[in-house]
């Protein structure tokens, strides 16, 4: 791969799965493919809290991830509580000692060359096992680029999702993420696995958390006070990320507005009238950068309001077409006979009188 050939020394594992096996827990991918076949000699780091997807407890999950070949686990906590770094290392050491005491060696429960787990562990689906809930790309490809095949739609379960669709994303917490699909694609070497790029909306807590990670000394302020949000309020952002379709839960709708609304939103409906950028929040009608303004303009054209307007326009077009068809049919049914048409012709003398009076 070009990046490895140029000497890249850090690789982050994807949240996604390959044939039902989480990439973070896949020794066949991390160690077999990346480190051995491709010869990567750098550091492999996990994605944010991805370890929580790989087991029912932190000890079990971190053993799988480390045995798969991940060198750095980022970050502690998540689904298993707010673990400090020290506590995280203690959990890992305790798990390793327990495995050794049981007589287990390196890779005892890790995956074999086929990508399937060794006997005695049934927590992961074996490679090749079909998942009835897995997403599939729908329709003809829109284009191909960078080893990817892009589509306009995908189907998961009973729902069909399209580019521009808002949806919930699984994050292992009580409150799911909300994002808008930007691209739907498969990799040419794994056409059965559907991925997507999405633009993320932030909740109030996310705004404060991302500002803190960016170096803010305290909570984000807005109009002189600490930022707060209504229960159905989200914040527009430039956060753009790739994920596997496994994490898509169900559709929802986010209305982008120029001012604070009075309410009137139903279940699985949200609104955003402000955007987060660089430790601050701005109204959508007064965004400070061209990048934010362009992103907002793009999303405003394909949000719920735009879709509703397009549906109304299509309905109106269909109504006009139906009326024109009915008018033509009525005209054929009431066509005048030849005698009736002759009776309508102006007599010559009447025409002459009319011309003279001109």
C-alpha positions in Angstrom: 0.0 0.0 0.0 1.3 3.5 -0.8 1.1 4.7 2.9 3.2 1.7 4.1 5.6 2.1 1.3 6.2 5.8 2.3 7.0 4.6 5.8 4.0 5.4 7.9 4.5 4.2 11.5 1.0 4.5 13.0 -2.1 2.7 12.0 -5.6 3.0 13.6 -7.9 0.0 13.4 -11.4 0.6 12.0 -14.5 0.2 14.1 -15.9 -2.0 11.4 -16.2 -5.8 11.0 -15.1 -8.2 8.3 -17.5 -11.1 7.8 -18.9 -10.7 11.3 -15.5 -10.4 13.1 -14.7 -7.0 14.7 -11.4 -5.7 13.1 -10.0 -4.9 16.6 -10.4 -8.5 17.6 -9.1 -10.0 14.3 -5.6 -11.4 14.6 -5.9 -12.5 11.0 -6.1 -8.8 9.9 -4.0 -6.9 12.5 -1.2 -9.4 12.9 -1.5 -11.8 9.9 -2.2 -9.2 7.2 -0.9 -5.9 8.5 2.1 -6.9 10.5 3.2 -10.2 8.8 2.1 -10.1 5.2 2.4 -6.3 4.6 5.4 -6.0 6.9 4.2 -3.1 9.0 6.7 -2.4 11.9 5.0 0.6 13.5 2.4 1.0 16.2 -1.2 -0.1 15.9 -3.7 1.9 17.9 -7.4 1.3 18.6 -10.1 3.6 17.6 -11.9 5.6 20.3 -13.3 3.1 22.9 -13.5 0.4 20.2 -12.4 -2.2 22.7 -15.8 -2.2 24.2 -17.2 -3.9 21.1 -15.1 -7.0 21.6 -16.3 -8.6 24.8 -18.8 -8.6 27.7 -16.2 -7.3 30.2 -13.2 -5.1 29.9 -10.9 -7.9 30.8 -12.2 -10.2 28.1 -12.4 -7.4 25.5 -8.9 -6.1 26.1 -7.4 -9.6 25.9 -8.9 -10.1 22.5 -7.7 -6.7 21.2 -4.2 -7.1 22.5 -3.9 -10.7 21.3 -5.1 -9.5 17.9 -2.0 -7.3 17.7 -3.3 -3.8 18.8 -0.5 -2.0 20.7 -2.3 0.9 22.2 -5.9 0.9 23.5 -7.6 4.3 23.3 -9.2 5.2 25.6 -10.2 3.8 28.9 -13.8 3.5 30.1 -16.8 3.7 27.8 -19.2 0.8 28.2 -17.3 -0.6 31.1 -17.3 2.5 33.3 -14.9 5.4 33.7 -11.6 3.5 34.0 -8.5 5.5 34.7 -5.4 4.7 32.8 -3.9 3.1 35.9 -7.0 1.0 36.5 -6.9 0.0 32.8 -3.4 -1.3 33.1 -4.3 -3.1 36.3 -7.2 -4.8 34.5 -5.0 -5.8 31.6 -2.3 -7.2 33.9 -4.8 -9.1 36.0 -6.4 -10.6 32.9 -2.9 -11.7 31.6 -2.0 -13.2 34.9 -5.3 -15.1 35.1 -4.8 -16.5 31.6 -1.3 -17.7 32.5 -2.5 -19.2 35.7 -5.1 -21.2 33.7 -2.3 -22.5 31.5 -3.3 -20.3 28.5 -0.6 -19.0 26.2 -0.4 -16.2 23.7 -3.2 -16.4 21.2 -5.1 -19.2 23.0 -8.4 -17.5 22.3 -7.3 -15.3 19.5 -8.2 -16.0 15.9 -6.4 -18.5 13.7 -5.3 -18.0 10.2 -8.8 -18.4 8.9 -10.2 -15.5 10.9 -12.2 -17.8 13.2 -11.8 -18.0 16.9 -10.2 -21.1 18.4 -12.3 -23.7 20.1 -13.7 -22.7 23.4 -14.8 -19.2 22.6 -18.2 -18.4 21.0 -18.4 -14.7 21.5 -17.7 -13.8 17.9 -19.3 -15.0 14.7 -16.9 -17.1 12.6 -15.8 -15.7 9.3 -18.1 -16.6 6.5 -21.2 -16.9 8.6 -24.1 -14.9 7.0 -25.7 -12.1 9.0 -29.3 -11.6 8.1 -29.2 -8.1 9.6 -26.2 -7.1 7.5 -26.6 -4.1 5.2 -26.5 -4.6 1.4 -25.9 -1.9 -1.2 -28.9 -1.2 -3.4 -29.1 -0.3 -7.1 -26.4 0.4 -9.6 -23.1 2.0 -8.5 -22.9 5.8 -8.8 -19.2 5.8 -9.4 -15.9 4.1 -8.4 -12.8 5.7 -6.9 -9.8 4.8 -4.7 -10.7 1.1 -4.6 -14.2 1.9 -3.5 -17.6 1.3 -5.2 -20.1 4.0 -4.3 -23.9 3.7 -4.2 -26.8 6.0 -3.5 -28.7 3.6 -1.2 -28.3 0.6 1.2 -30.8 -1.7 2.8 -30.5 -2.9 6.4 -33.3 -5.0 7.8 -36.6 -3.5 6.7 -35.1 0.0 6.3 -33.6 1.6 3.2 -31.1 4.4 3.7 -29.9 6.9 1.1 -27.2 9.5 0.9 -28.5 12.5 2.9 -30.4 10.3 5.4 -30.2 11.1 9.1 -29.8 8.0 11.3 -28.9 6.8 14.8 -25.5 5.1 15.2 -24.6 2.5 17.9 -22.0 3.7 20.4 -22.4 1.3 23.3 -24.0 4.0 25.4 -27.6 4.7 26.4 -27.9 7.6 24.0 -26.8 6.8 20.4 -25.0 9.1 18.0 -26.8 11.0 15.3 -25.3 11.5 11.9 -26.2 12.2 8.3 -25.0 9.8 5.6 -22.7 11.4 3.1 -21.4 8.4 1.1 -22.4 4.7 0.9 -19.8 2.3 -0.5 -18.1 -1.1 -0.5 -14.4 -1.8 -0.9 -13.7 -3.6 -4.2 -11.8 -6.4 -2.2 -14.8 -6.9 0.2 -18.0 -6.2 -1.7 -20.2 -7.8 0.9 -19.3 -5.3 3.6 -21.1 -1.9 3.4 -19.4 1.2 4.8 -20.4 4.8 4.9 -19.1 8.3 5.5 -21.2 10.5 7.7 -21.3 14.0 9.1 -21.9 13.9 12.8 -24.2 16.0 14.9 -23.1 16.8 18.5 -25.2 16.7 21.6 -24.7 19.2 24.4 -22.3 16.9 26.2 -20.3 16.2 23.1 -19.7 20.0 22.5 -18.3 20.4 26.0 -16.2 17.2 25.6 -14.7 18.0 22.2 -14.0 21.6 23.4 -12.1 20.1 26.4 -10.1 17.8 24.2 -9.3 20.8 22.0 -7.8 22.6 25.0 -10.8 24.6 26.4 -10.3 25.4 30.1 -14.0 25.0 31.0 -17.4 24.4 29.5 -18.4 26.2 26.2 -20.0 29.5 26.7 -22.8 31.0 24.7 -24.3 34.5 25.0 -22.5 35.0 28.3 -23.5 31.8 30.0 -22.7 28.1 29.9 -24.0 26.5 26.8 -27.2 24.5 27.2 -29.5 22.7 24.7 -33.1 21.7 24.5 -33.9 17.9 24.7 -34.3 17.5 20.9 -31.5 19.9 20.0 -28.3 18.9 18.2 -25.3 20.9 17.0 -24.1 20.9 13.4 -20.4 20.1 13.0 -17.6 19.4 10.5 -17.0 16.0 12.1 -16.7 13.6 9.1 -16.0 10.0 9.7 -16.0 6.5 8.0 -17.9 3.7 9.7 -19.2 0.2 9.0 -23.0 -0.3 8.5 -23.1 -2.6 11.5 -23.5 0.5 13.7 -26.6 1.9 11.9 -29.6 1.5 14.2 -32.6 3.3 12.5 -33.6 6.4 10.6 -34.3 9.7 12.2 -34.6 13.3 11.0 -32.6 16.5 11.8 -34.1 19.8 10.8 -31.5 22.6 10.1 -33.0 25.9 11.1 -31.9 29.6 10.9 -33.3 30.4 14.3 -34.3 28.7 17.6 -37.7 26.9 17.1 -40.6 26.9 19.4 -41.0 23.1 19.3 -43.3 20.9 17.3 -41.0 18.0 16.7 -42.1 14.4 16.9 -40.4 11.1 18.0 -37.0 10.6 16.3 -37.0 14.2 15.1 -34.3 16.7 16.1 -33.3 20.2 15.2 -30.1 22.2 14.9 -29.8 25.9 14.7 -26.3 26.2 16.0 -22.9 24.7 15.0 -19.8 23.8 16.9 -16.3 24.7 15.7 -13.0 25.1 17.5 -14.2 25.4 21.1 -17.1 27.7 20.2 -20.8 27.6 19.1 -22.3 29.8 16.4 -25.8 30.3 14.9 -26.2 28.7 11.5 -27.2 32.1 10.1 -23.9 33.6 11.2 -21.2 30.9 10.6 -17.6 32.3 10.9 -15.8 30.2 8.2 -16.4 29.4 4.6 -15.9 25.7 5.3 -18.8 25.7 7.8 -21.0 27.8 5.5 -20.4 25.5 2.5 -21.1 22.4 4.6 -24.3 23.9 6.0 -25.4 25.0 2.5 -24.9 21.4 1.2 -26.9 19.8 4.1 -29.7 22.4 3.9 -30.4 21.3 0.4 -31.0 17.6 1.4 -32.5 17.7 4.8 -36.0 16.8 5.8 -37.4 20.2 4.7 -35.7 19.9 1.3 -37.0 16.4 0.9 -40.5 17.5 1.8 -40.3 20.4 -0.7 -39.1 17.9 -3.4 -42.0 15.6 -2.5 -44.5 18.5 -2.8 -43.0 19.5 -6.1 -43.2 16.0 -7.4 -46.8 15.7 -6.2 -47.7 19.0 -7.9 -46.1 17.9 -11.1 -48.0 14.6 -11.0 -51.3 16.6 -10.4 -50.7 18.8 -13.4 -49.8 15.9 -15.6 -53.0 14.1 -14.5 -55.1 17.2 -15.2 -53.6 17.6 -18.7 -54.3 13.9 -19.4 -57.9 14.3 -18.2 -58.4 17.5 -20.3 -57.2 15.7 -23.5 -59.5 12.8 -22.8 -62.4 15.2 -22.3 -61.6 17.0 -25.5 -61.7 13.8 -27.5 -65.0 12.8 -25.9 -66.6 16.2 -26.8 -65.1 16.8 -30.2 -67.4 18.9 -32.6 -68.8 17.4 -35.7 -68.1 18.7 -39.2 -71.5 20.5 -39.3 -70.9 22.1 -35.9 -67.5 23.4 -37.1 -69.0 24.8 -40.3 -71.7 26.6 -38.2 -69.0 28.4 -36.3 -67.3 29.8 -39.4 -68.1 33.5 -39.7 -70.4 34.2 -42.8 -68.6 36.2 -45.5 -70.9 39.2 -45.3 -70.4 39.5 -41.6 -66.7 39.4 -42.1 -66.9 42.2 -44.8 -69.0 44.4 -42.4 -66.5 43.8 -39.7 -63.5 44.8 -42.0 -65.3 48.0 -43.2 -66.0 49.1 -39.6 -62.3 48.8 -38.8 
